[in-house]
Amino acid sequence: MDYRTRIQEVREDRDLTQKQIGQIINKSQQGYNHIEAGRAELKINDLIALCKYYNCFAEQTDFAADALDVWAAGCRFFGDSHDLCIG
């Protein structure tokens, strides 16, 4: 299961709307919809915000695995000292 499907399932299981989750990560409903639909990527800062909101750790959630792989690939591309990698 990819992270998009998982974040949608988690949101729906908690009876939350795309607009509500969009507000958590400072995006419009349409912007958040683009993430779930695959037209935009989930940024690492947004992943962190969602994990804080859902009270979980990224390593423990299925929806985070793909996003963390993308982040790790970025670190390898830019080098570990890049701002992307050191937060």
N, C-alpha and C positions, 0 to 999 in steps of 0.2 A: 504494500500500500504506500503510495507516495504521500508526502507531507500535506499536499493540498487537500486530498481526500480526508486525511486525519484531522486537519484543523477545522474543516467543515463539520465533521462528525462531532468533535469536541464542542464546537460552538452550538450545534443543534441539540446535543445532549443536555446542554445547560439552558436551553430555550432562549438563546441570545440571538440578536439580529446582526446582520453584517454591519449595520450602522453603529450598533453598540461596540462591536469589536474594532471597527474603524476608528472610533473616538479614542480607544485605548492606545492605538498606535499612530494617532494623529493623521488619519487618512479619511477621506470621504467614504460613504458606502460604496460608491462606484470604484474607488481606488482599492478598497479591500476586496470587492468582488473580482477585480482583475487578478488578485493574488490567488484566490480560490479557483478561478477559472483557468489559470495558467497563462494569462496575458502579461503578468508581472511577477517578479520574484519576491520572496519574503526576505527582507534585509535582516542582517544579524541583530541589529538594534531592535527591530520589530519582534524577532524571535525572543529576545530577552524580555521585552515588555509583556509578551503573551505568557511566557513562563512565569513571570512574577504575578501576573493577573490570575493565572490558573493555579498558582502555588505549586509549581513543579520545577524540576531541574531538567534542562535540555537533554541531558544524557539519558534520562528516564522516560522520555516521551517518544512515541513512534513518529509523531509529526515533525520532530526536530532532526531526525537522522539525516534526511536528504539535505536540509538547509545547512547543517553542520558540515556535511561533505563538501558543499559548494564553498563554504567559508574556508575550510582547510585547504581546498584547491587554490583559493585566492591567496592564502598565506604562502603557499609554495611558489605561486607565480610572482608575487610581489616581494617575497622574502619576509622572514619572521619579524623584522624590525619595522615593517610598514604599519601605519596607523590602524589599518583594518585588523591587524593581528594582535596588537597590543592594547586595543580598546581605548 
